[in-house]
Structures are given as C-alpha cells and as structure tokens.
Amino acid sequence: MKNTFFLSICLLNILLSQSSFAEDKCENKETTNLSIFKKNDYKFHTEICYLENGAYLNNYLINSDQKLFIQKSEDFAAKEIPEVKAVSIYRSKSSKTPILITINSAYYCCTPQMEGNNYNVNLYEIKKINHKLTLKDITKILGEDSEGFEGLAEGRIHYKFKDILSIKKWLDINYK
C-alpha cells in the first residue's frame, strides 16, 4: 500500500514537472519588409507566443541566410497582448551604420489609476560581418525616454516617442 502511494506521488510529480517545461505555443503574427542594405533585403518578423498567464512577442530579422532573434516583448500586467506599433530603419546623414527602430506598446485600462498605452522603444545598430547581420543594442542613448506612458494617470500624460518620425528627428539632432 505504501509503495503504491509513493509510486503514485512520484508519477504525479514527474507529470507535473514535464508540463511546466512544455514549449510555449507560438504562431506567426506579422512580417514587414525592410530595406537595410538594399531594397527589401530583410524581413522583420513577429510571432505571438501564448502562456497560461498571458502572451508575449518574439521579433526576428530574417533573410534567406539568417534568422536573427532581436527581442522578446512581454507585459503581463497589461490588459491586452503587447503589439509592435512600428518598425523602421534610420540612416544618419553621416556615415554611421543603419539603426533598427522598434516601438512596442501594451494597453492598460480598467483600473482607477490609469488608462492608456505603455510604449517601449528599442534601437539597434546594424552591421554586416562576413555576410551575417549583427545587432548592437543602443537603446540606452534615449535614457529614461526609451519607455513611456500615454494616457490618463492622475491627469493626462504624453509620451514623446510613440511614432517613428519623432524618434528619427531626435536621432538627427542627438546621434553623432
């Protein structure tokens, strides 16, 4: 009797531990053509992955030779699944390398404290070495402005980098 009970407990633990290591269920969300070095040479691909407690996004740069993971975007406190608001390539007037700009957003609502969108901006320098793309995260150049809220939270709050144009204007002035 004790052996059967002990064996049942062991079997239950094994089954539960295996389910906790189950892979997330991911599906394609959207793909955007990008012109980094020539017209439409890369695609920015987003997949949405579902967990028991919410969902997150994985973003990749893809061409015929390479699939490069860029970032994971999650915000389990938000009301809705995060989304990619915009993606673009910035080229400075000087000879600097191209920069990948991504803007992710998550919607918050239905609480007495706040309602609106939380934005997260990411910047990556793009280099091609031996036909392989490499990304260097340079988001820190934005400082605290790399993330912000637009909406109501004890009054109206505005975030200045919720579109690609405002980020490119800032880079024109500040990215040397």
N, C-alpha and C positions, 0 to 999 in steps of 0.2 A: 504494500500500500504506500509506504513512504517513498519507495523507488519510483512508483508511477507518478506520484505527486511531484517529486523532484524533477523527473523527466519532463513532465508537462510544463513546469515552470521554466526549465531550460529551453524547451522548444518555443514557448511563448516569447521569451527574451530574444531568441535568435530571429524569429519572425518580425518582431517589433524593431529590432536594430536594423534589419535589412530594409524595412520600409522607410526608415529615416534616412537611408543612403540612396533612396530611389532618385533617379535623374529628374530634373525639372522638365516639365512639358513645354517645349518651345515651338513657336510657329513663326513663319515669315510675316512681317508687318508691312514694311515698305522698302523700296530701293530707289535711290536717287542717283542719276548720272552726275559725275564730277569731272571737270577738266583741270587736272593738276599740272601736267607737263604738256599734254596735247588734248585736243577735243575728245571728251567722253572716254578718257583712258582708265578711269576708275569708277567704281560704284560705291556709294555709301549705303550700307545695308543694315536694317534694323530688324531684330527679331524680338518677339514678346515671349517671356517665359513665365509660366504660372506656378505658384506655390500654394500651399494651403492657406497662408495668411496674406496673399496678395500677388502682385506680379511685378516684374522688372523688365527692363530693356537691355539688350546687348547690341552694341554697334560695332560694325566692321567696315574696313576698306577692302574692296575686292577688285582684282583684275584677273586675267587669265592665268597668271603665275602665282598669285599670292592671295591669302585671306588673312588680314591683319586685324586682330582684336583691338578696338580703341578704348571702349569704356562700358561699364555697367551702370545703368541709371535706375535707382530704386528710391521710393519714398512711401513706405508702408503706412505712414501717418496720414497721407493724402486721401481725399475722398475718391479720386479716380486714379486709374493707371497712369503713370508718367508717360509723356509723349515727347518726341523730337519735334520742336517747334520750327527749327530752321537749321540748315547746314549750308556752308559756303566755303569758298577758297578766297583768301586775301593775298594779294600781291602788292608789296610796298613799291613805292616809286624808286627806291634804291635797289640794290642787287641782292637783297635778302631772300632767303628761301620762302616758298609759299607757306601760308598758315591755314590750317583747317580750323574753321569756327563751327562749333555746335552749340545750339541752345536747346536745353531740355526744360520741360515745365511739368508741374503737377498742380492740380486744382484742389483747393481746400474750401470746404463750406460747412454749413450747418452747425456751426458752433457759435456761441455768443461772442467769442473773442475775435474770430477772423473769418473772412471770406475773400478768396481771390486766388491768384496763381503765384506759386513759388518758381522762380527761374534760376537755372544753373547754366553758366556759360563756361565752355572749355575751349582752350586754344592749344594747337599743336603745330610746332614747326615740322615741316615735311622735307625729308631728304631721301634721295635715291642713291644707294650704295650697292654696286655690283648687281644692278637690276632689281634690287629689293628695296621696298619702301621702309623707312624708319620714321617713327614719330617721337618728338620730344615735347613733353607736356610743359607749356609755358604759361599756363593759366594764372600763375602767381603774379604776373605783371599787372593784372587787373586789381590785385589786392582784395579788399573786402567786397569790391563791386562785382566779383565773379559770381556772386549769388545775391538774389534779392526778391522782394515780395511786391506785388502789385495788387491792390485791393483795399478792403476795409479791415483795419485792426486798430481799434481806438482812434478812429479817424481815417481819412483817405491816405494811402501810401502809394508812391510812384517809384518804379524801378526804371533806371535809365537804359539798360541794355537788354530790352526784350525783343529787339529786332536786329538783323544783320547790318543794316545801314548805320545805326548808331555805334555799333562795335567797330565797323570799318573806319568811320570818322575818327573815333578815339585812337585807333591804331595809326592812322595817318599822322596824327599830332604827337603821339607818345611812343610809338615803337620805332626806335632808332637802331 
